[in-house]
Amino acid sequence: MSAPAKLPRWAELGLLPAINLAAALLLSGVIVRILGESPWSALKLLAAGALGSQESIGYTLYYATNFIFTGLAVAVAYHAGLFNIGAEGQAYIGGLGTALVCLWLGSAPFWVVLPLAVLAGAAAGAAWAFIPAWLQARRGSHIVITTIMFNFIASALMTYLLVNVLIKPGQQSPETREFAPGAFMPPIHELLARLGITFTATPFNFAFVLALAAAALVWLFIWRTRWGYALRVAGENAAAAVYAGISPPRITVGAMLLSGALAGCLGLNELMGAQHRLLLDFPGGAGFVGIAVALMGRNHPVGIILAAVLFGALYQGGSQLSFDMPKVNRDMVVVIQGLVILLCGAMEHLFRAPLTALFRRKDGA
Amino acid sequence: METYTLIVLLLAATIRVATPLLLAAMAGMFSERSGIIDLGLEGKMLGAAFAAAAVSAVTGSAWLGLGAGIVTAVALALLIGFACITHRGNQVVAGMAVTIMVSGLAPTLGLAWFNLGGQTPQLDGPGQRFTELAWPWVEPARAVPFPGLLYAELLGGHNLIVYLAAALLPFSAWVLYRTRFGLRLRAVGENPQAVDTAGISVNALRYQAVAISGVLCGVAGTYLSTAASSGFVRDMTAGKGYLALAALIFGKWRPWPTLGACLLFAFTDALATRLQGVALPVVGVIPVQFILALPYVLTVLLLAGFVGKAIAPRAIGVPYAKEK
């Protein structure tokens, strides 16, 4: 009686998130109705704005790339039993690493710049995650609080660097100069053009492929390697891990380094692919969307990719929505994001209990 | 003499900046001492700020705004409580979720109702804001440096909520340490099992703690939009909720050290504005961003154990489930 019945795997990974999403959309629909607009029209506009044209699909997938990276980051930490709220700061500092490589390697060819930029971004993001990780592992400092603090410290540090050190001379806005063309991430529409397929020009770029590769590597690591197994054990039951010869503090640091590295790759999409320079606050909240994406995707790479595309669609559709429905704007997407986090994360048991009962009745009856 | 005036003005600014921090930190204290991590401080303050400014703009009364702010923050707090206490959900996630939700909902409602890009209308009518209270003989006192200036700027000249916050601090300390309710609340945060065995409802106590947190956040948020500014602007809390949490941790979850932490953090904020571009004797010009980051760095140092030990309430973060 005290052991909770388990949901079948497809229900756990597919049905439950879908129900949570539906509930989030329903509640958002109520809010839209309160604002005096029709929720159904809003949903149609949202869907059309996100997937209605080549341009919107391109933008949706471009946004989704960011969320895949941060979602993977949050998920890896979660499997180790840690809450990485610092993905935003880690992405920010990771972008610094990527940008520095792009700026310093001036006229080097792309195939030289790319691996170094990936390494630099990942290393910088990991480095930013290191101190909170070490403090949790060695001093027991709550990683949630330290990572939140480090988000703010990152913001202050980057503002200082962009305003005083890295700014392009003679310019007012705090940005670096533009990268050399060798550091531009190839846009997907150009790659498709080489194959003879025409696609509208959007910021959607090769980093998406890198993100998918990262997802595959994360899957391999967590479910097919010994270290991934150790990570999951430490996350589920630290005491049992010690008995198995696994060192939880080491796992903590390792998991957070990997998490920070994944978040740090955000610059590949945003800076090398779209902005082609380093600028203030370029993650733009992607670190927090990553939390929603990881929760919704049940911390599994496939779920994360799907949830990331969903949130990319919400972002793209949301900005289109504000054109046609002046009363509803992109902030509504943030509301949906919050509701998803609430329902998928904090109140995940809300729908699980009746669903489990439903399945048990089906099996038992 | 100029330095003296400067210091007095700096301290007065510190008090004004510390007020919302203190209120939010007290709110966090009640919630966290009962065992519920309070990451929703930011969201509750923001929601209250919006509600207070909106109601004040529409009704013309700051007091009604205060009421609306408190009601909103309490509603948000109870939502978090519902997720964490009744549904035993993850408290960190619940707090973050509500904060994110409010950061989107407030500008959305603001845009729909007032059509000003997410803001509320300026509160410029009489009675729409909590303005500086005029103490007697302030003008003649200002001319006398000591103690006249102290009286005029430091003691007097603040708005009602500042004095309210100053009164709420000892009151909160008294409630927490000198009443039966406070004792039970602290017990629930350290050993809910024992409280349950004594026949007292753990969940009811936690709900009450969370509701109190809502009330205090409501006052804090109202202060931001109707006293410190004249209206709601998106993201106007700007991380103050997290700063208040940092102050609470820095103050080791106790009222008076938390007050010290709030004043310290507020002082660095006031100092940052004053020291912008000013060359100091040995170090030269300190970048303003470094000063602004100081509270966060200090908190990390505290959590690392370099500034003494910060021990959280023992049962914090763990949803309570009756053993069968």
Interface residues (C-beta under 8 A of the other chain):
Chain A: M1 S2 I31 L35 G36 F83 I85 I131 P132 L135 R139 S141 H142 V144 I145 T146 I148 M149 F150 F152 I153 A156 L157 T159 Y160 V163 N164 F288 I291 A292 L295 K327 V328 N329 D331 M332 V333 V334 V335 I336 Q337 G338 L339 I341 L342 G345 A346 M347 E348 H349 L350
Chain B: I37 L39 A83 C84 H87 R88 G89 N90 Q91 V92 V93 A94 M96 A97 V98 T99 I100 M101 V102 S103 G104 L105 P107 T108 L109 L111 A112 G118 R234 G239 Y242 L245 A246 I249 P287 Q289 F290 L292 A293 Y296 V297 T299 V300 L303 A304 G305 A312 K324
